[in-house]
């Protein structure tokens, strides 16, 4: 597709994502078509069993410009074809965010292009639009990643309501930490998912937390502690044999908490469709159970492909394209916000009209 043909579908935008330990760049037209999507995972953190912020920032310094060049080359576009640059401004690791922001500002100033800062979490909400041309608001979204676990109702693009969030650990963080506890290499979430498939159905029963506060909230710290105490009580000679069963029991408890949260939010909102994004959206048991939930409710469910579930710049470019098309621009004094939240609105639904009658 030529750059001119792409622009007919919306702004042609370069996206840059450096919020944590993936260095990513992408070119997207509008918020529906990906022309390129480059993601470089930082393997250096595996030696430390988790993300080291200083090392992440240094890796972004080394990798961001090569990722941008590769994204532009794969998209077969020149700088003169772009309508703007979108960059993650938060939430995330402040040093990592500042690297991406600095690169984006320099390119925007040097090339005389508009700049827009994007909320990383809003990018996840847009990731569902990039592969299914029929997918549209209103929809419920579960964001489940290493840093975030949140439920959002997307009434329309740019109009969101936060329905619940984790009060402690994120789901992906719990998967990684339990995986490392069981002796798996970091990042351990995917490996734990594979190990759990080998586990016995009659393994230990771990708690599914109930959070006594308004909203559909989650908690995973107690589950993580329960697994730790159970694991410590197993003789070391027995651990290799029992490892799959412990992994399966942990996965079941964590997934059950997420499914119950989604089911309750669907009941409250009457959403006609829902999606799941973030790295945990790749979990096979979670996909099976949420697919079954959708079939039971007679509604649609969407899971982005793995390349769009984890941190990537295509979703940042898509959200940026929407904001640029809406007339939003940011100045070069745009700063990182490591605790950035999505602006939330109160849900108002008419009883005589099905929720989201626009679909």
VMD Tcl script that draws the C-alpha trace (Angstrom):
set ca {
  {0.00 0.00 0.00}
  {1.32 3.44 -0.90}
  {1.54 6.18 1.72}
  {-1.12 8.13 -0.17}
  {-3.55 5.23 -0.12}
  {-2.88 4.65 3.59}
  {-3.69 8.28 4.45}
  {-7.18 7.80 3.07}
  {-7.81 5.57 6.09}
  {-6.57 8.10 8.63}
  {-3.38 9.79 9.85}
  {-0.13 7.99 9.15}
  {1.62 7.85 12.52}
  {4.95 6.66 13.88}
  {4.54 5.18 17.37}
  {7.31 4.80 19.97}
  {6.91 2.67 23.12}
  {9.55 2.45 25.89}
  {7.53 2.16 29.08}
  {9.27 -0.91 30.51}
  {11.48 -3.63 29.02}
  {10.33 -3.72 25.39}
  {11.75 -1.24 22.91}
  {9.17 -0.79 20.18}
  {8.38 1.31 17.12}
  {5.55 1.00 14.60}
  {3.84 2.77 11.74}
  {0.04 2.69 11.68}
  {-2.52 4.38 9.44}
  {-5.60 5.46 11.32}
  {-6.36 3.07 14.17}
  {-7.18 0.09 11.98}
  {-4.15 -0.82 9.85}
  {-0.61 -1.77 10.89}
  {2.11 -1.08 8.32}
  {4.97 -2.17 10.59}
  {5.37 -3.27 14.19}
  {8.89 -3.74 15.57}
  {9.37 -5.02 19.13}
  {12.78 -5.72 20.66}
  {12.63 -7.58 23.98}
  {15.40 -6.79 26.44}
  {16.86 -10.18 27.35}
  {19.37 -8.62 29.75}
  {16.82 -8.73 32.61}
  {16.67 -12.55 32.63}
  {19.92 -12.68 34.63}
  {18.29 -10.70 37.44}
  {14.91 -12.43 37.68}
  {13.03 -9.19 36.95}
  {13.23 -5.81 35.26}
  {16.11 -3.60 36.42}
  {15.03 0.01 35.68}
  {18.53 1.39 35.07}
  {19.37 -1.42 32.66}
  {16.04 -0.91 30.86}
  {16.80 2.78 30.31}
  {20.26 2.01 28.95}
  {18.90 -0.61 26.58}
  {16.28 1.83 25.30}
  {19.06 4.34 24.60}
  {20.80 1.73 22.48}
  {17.77 0.26 20.73}
  {15.15 2.97 20.14}
  {16.56 4.68 17.06}
  {17.40 1.37 15.30}
  {13.82 0.22 16.04}
  {12.44 3.45 14.53}
  {14.56 3.08 11.40}
  {13.47 -0.53 10.99}
  {9.78 0.34 11.46}
  {10.00 3.07 8.83}
  {11.80 0.76 6.42}
  {9.35 -2.13 6.89}
  {6.41 0.25 6.36}
  {8.02 1.58 3.15}
  {7.29 5.20 4.12}
  {9.44 8.30 4.29}
  {9.45 11.05 6.90}
  {7.55 13.30 4.50}
  {4.67 10.78 4.50}
  {4.03 10.87 8.24}
  {1.29 12.98 9.81}
  {2.70 12.83 13.30}
  {4.56 10.97 16.05}
  {2.92 9.27 19.02}
  {4.91 8.28 22.09}
  {4.11 6.65 25.42}
  {4.27 9.23 28.23}
  {3.11 6.93 31.03}
  {2.56 4.91 33.06}
  {5.85 3.07 33.30}
  {9.44 3.35 34.48}
  {10.32 7.03 34.46}
  {13.83 6.60 33.03}
  {12.55 4.32 30.27}
  {9.72 6.70 29.41}
  {12.11 9.65 29.18}
  {14.21 7.88 26.55}
  {11.21 7.39 24.25}
  {9.97 10.91 24.88}
  {13.38 12.39 24.09}
  {13.64 10.51 20.81}
  {10.08 11.43 19.81}
  {10.60 15.12 20.64}
  {13.85 15.27 18.71}
  {12.25 13.67 15.65}
  {9.15 15.88 15.85}
  {11.23 19.05 16.18}
  {13.74 18.06 13.53}
  {11.10 16.98 11.03}
  {8.53 19.64 11.89}
  {5.81 17.12 12.72}
  {3.02 17.11 15.33}
  {3.71 15.23 18.56}
  {1.16 13.53 20.81}
  {1.74 11.77 24.12}
  {-0.24 8.58 24.68}
  {-1.35 6.77 27.81}
  {0.09 3.25 27.62}
  {-3.13 1.78 29.05}
  {-5.25 3.57 26.46}
  {-3.02 1.96 23.87}
  {-4.14 -1.44 25.17}
  {-7.77 -0.37 24.71}
  {-7.00 0.49 21.06}
  {-5.15 -2.77 20.39}
  {-8.50 -4.53 19.92}
  {-9.29 -2.29 16.92}
  {-6.17 -3.11 14.93}
  {-7.04 -6.59 13.66}
  {-10.84 -6.71 13.42}
  {-12.43 -4.06 11.17}
  {-15.86 -4.85 12.65}
  {-14.83 -4.34 16.28}
  {-16.29 -1.13 17.66}
  {-17.43 0.48 20.92}
  {-19.05 -0.06 23.26}
  {-16.95 -2.86 24.74}
  {-15.54 -4.00 28.06}
  {-11.78 -4.54 28.29}
  {-9.70 -6.50 30.78}
  {-6.10 -5.27 30.73}
  {-3.97 -7.96 32.39}
  {-0.22 -7.47 32.15}
  {2.94 -7.49 34.24}
  {2.29 -3.99 35.50}
  {-1.49 -3.56 35.35}
  {-4.74 -5.38 35.95}
  {-7.75 -3.18 35.18}
  {-11.31 -3.38 33.85}
  {-12.47 -0.54 31.60}
  {-15.74 0.13 29.82}
  {-15.14 1.79 26.46}
  {-18.36 3.67 25.72}
  {-16.76 5.30 22.69}
  {-13.24 6.06 21.53}
  {-11.88 8.56 24.03}
  {-14.68 7.86 26.55}
  {-13.80 5.34 29.25}
  {-14.95 4.21 32.68}
  {-12.68 2.39 35.13}
  {-14.68 -0.43 36.73}
  {-11.97 -2.11 38.77}
  {-8.25 -2.65 39.26}
  {-5.81 -4.67 41.32}
  {-5.23 -3.36 44.83}
  {-1.72 -4.87 45.01}
  {0.17 -7.06 42.53}
  {-0.75 -7.15 38.85}
  {-1.76 -10.54 37.46}
  {1.27 -10.78 35.18}
  {3.58 -9.83 38.03}
  {2.12 -12.67 40.13}
  {2.60 -15.15 37.27}
  {6.24 -14.10 36.84}
  {7.05 -14.17 40.56}
  {5.42 -17.54 41.16}
  {7.16 -18.91 38.08}
  {10.55 -17.77 39.38}
  {9.69 -19.28 42.78}
  {9.10 -22.61 41.04}
  {12.50 -22.38 39.38}
  {11.50 -21.11 35.94}
  {13.51 -18.54 34.00}
  {12.33 -14.93 33.87}
  {10.02 -13.86 32.27}
  {8.30 -16.88 33.77}
  {4.61 -16.32 33.01}
  {4.59 -18.12 29.65}
  {6.69 -20.99 31.02}
  {4.36 -21.37 34.00}
  {1.38 -21.56 31.63}
  {3.08 -24.42 29.76}
  {4.08 -26.19 32.98}
  {0.54 -25.90 34.36}
  {-0.77 -27.94 31.43}
  {1.16 -30.88 32.89}
  {-0.31 -30.43 36.39}
  {-2.76 -32.70 38.12}
  {-6.38 -31.66 38.55}
  {-6.30 -32.70 42.22}
  {-3.46 -30.36 43.18}
  {-3.57 -27.93 46.13}
  {-6.39 -25.40 46.37}
  {-5.28 -21.78 46.59}
  {-7.52 -18.86 47.57}
  {-9.32 -16.54 45.16}
  {-9.36 -13.14 46.86}
  {-12.56 -11.17 47.43}
  {-11.86 -7.44 47.67}
  {-14.25 -5.68 50.04}
  {-14.47 -2.28 48.35}
  {-16.63 -0.73 45.64}
  {-15.89 -1.83 42.10}
  {-14.73 -5.04 40.48}
  {-11.25 -5.13 41.99}
  {-8.57 -7.80 42.15}
  {-5.89 -8.92 44.61}
  {-3.05 -11.34 43.93}
  {-0.60 -10.80 46.81}
  {-2.42 -13.23 49.11}
  {-2.46 -15.89 46.40}
  {1.25 -15.39 45.83}
  {1.92 -15.75 49.56}
  {-0.21 -18.91 49.77}
  {1.83 -20.49 46.96}
  {5.08 -19.47 48.66}
  {4.08 -21.04 52.00}
  {2.86 -24.22 50.30}
  {6.07 -24.49 48.26}
  {8.30 -23.98 51.30}
  {6.50 -26.81 53.10}
  {7.30 -29.30 50.32}
  {10.54 -31.27 50.88}
  {13.13 -30.32 48.27}
  {13.31 -33.91 47.02}
  {9.56 -33.76 46.23}
  {9.50 -30.36 44.52}
  {10.36 -31.48 40.97}
  {7.46 -33.95 41.01}
  {4.95 -31.52 42.51}
  {5.95 -28.46 40.49}
  {3.39 -28.95 37.66}
  {0.53 -29.44 40.15}
  {1.45 -26.28 42.06}
  {1.70 -24.35 38.80}
  {-1.69 -25.62 37.66}
  {-3.35 -24.76 40.98}
  {-1.90 -21.25 41.01}
  {-2.97 -20.67 37.39}
  {-6.48 -21.87 38.13}
  {-6.87 -19.53 41.13}
  {-5.44 -16.51 39.27}
  {-7.57 -17.13 36.19}
  {-10.71 -17.70 38.25}
  {-10.22 -14.28 39.88}
  {-9.97 -12.60 36.47}
  {-12.97 -14.46 35.03}
  {-15.15 -13.63 38.04}
  {-14.21 -9.96 37.71}
  {-15.09 -9.90 34.01}
  {-18.38 -11.74 34.61}
  {-19.42 -9.27 37.32}
  {-18.52 -6.27 35.13}
  {-20.50 -7.70 32.22}
  {-23.47 -8.15 34.52}
  {-23.26 -4.53 35.67}
  {-22.75 -2.90 32.29}
  {-24.62 -5.22 29.93}
  {-21.72 -4.77 27.50}
  {-22.45 -6.47 24.14}
  {-18.81 -7.50 23.69}
  {-15.57 -7.67 25.63}
  {-11.89 -8.04 24.94}
  {-8.77 -9.04 26.82}
  {-5.35 -7.53 26.27}
  {-1.97 -7.34 27.98}
  {0.54 -10.17 28.25}
  {-1.72 -12.36 30.41}
  {-4.27 -12.38 27.56}
  {-2.03 -15.02 25.99}
  {-2.70 -17.42 28.88}
  {-4.40 -20.49 27.45}
  {-6.64 -21.29 30.41}
  {-7.81 -17.66 30.59}
  {-8.70 -17.71 26.89}
  {-10.64 -20.95 27.24}
  {-12.63 -19.78 30.25}
  {-13.44 -16.35 28.85}
  {-14.43 -17.84 25.51}
  {-16.80 -20.14 27.40}
  {-18.15 -17.14 29.34}
  {-18.83 -15.27 26.09}
  {-20.64 -18.28 24.63}
  {-22.70 -18.64 27.80}
  {-23.71 -14.95 27.65}
  {-24.22 -14.95 23.89}
  {-21.82 -12.03 23.33}
  {-18.61 -11.40 21.40}
  {-15.11 -11.76 22.82}
  {-11.81 -10.70 21.24}
  {-8.20 -11.50 22.02}
  {-5.52 -9.63 20.06}
  {-2.79 -11.74 18.51}
  {0.22 -12.28 20.81}
  {2.21 -9.49 19.12}
  {-0.44 -6.97 20.22}
  {-1.07 -8.36 23.71}
  {2.37 -7.53 25.06}
  {3.83 -4.01 25.02}
  {4.08 -2.74 21.45}
  {4.15 0.55 19.55}
  {1.32 -0.26 17.10}
  {-1.26 0.29 19.83}
  {0.47 3.54 20.83}
  {0.42 4.74 17.22}
  {-3.26 3.78 16.90}
  {-4.28 5.77 19.99}
  {-2.07 8.61 18.79}
  {-3.70 8.58 15.35}
  {-7.11 8.95 16.98}
  {-5.98 11.90 19.10}
  {-4.23 13.58 16.17}
  {-7.37 13.19 14.05}
  {-9.31 14.78 16.94}
  {-7.02 17.82 16.85}
  {-4.85 17.00 19.86}
  {-1.23 18.12 19.87}
  {1.42 18.25 22.60}
  {4.21 20.78 23.04}
  {7.87 19.88 23.31}
  {7.72 20.37 27.08}
  {5.63 17.18 27.35}
  {6.87 15.24 30.38}
  {6.78 11.62 31.48}
  {4.18 10.61 34.06}
  {5.08 7.21 35.57}
  {1.75 7.05 37.46}
  {-0.48 8.25 34.62}
  {-4.10 7.08 34.81}
  {-6.86 6.90 32.21}
  {-9.37 9.68 32.72}
  {-12.53 7.90 33.79}
  {-16.14 8.91 33.33}
  {-19.27 7.75 35.11}
  {-21.35 5.24 33.16}
  {-24.84 6.47 32.22}
  {-27.11 3.94 30.54}
  {-30.73 4.39 29.54}
  {-33.04 1.59 30.59}
  {-35.01 1.73 27.35}
  {-31.90 1.42 25.20}
  {-29.52 -1.57 25.11}
  {-26.06 -0.59 26.40}
  {-24.07 0.73 23.48}
  {-26.83 0.77 20.93}
  {-24.41 2.29 18.41}
  {-22.82 -1.07 17.59}
}
mol new
graphics top color blue
foreach p $ca { graphics top sphere $p radius 0.5 }
foreach p [lrange $ca 0 end-1] q [lrange $ca 1 end] { graphics top cylinder $p $q radius 0.2 }
display resetview
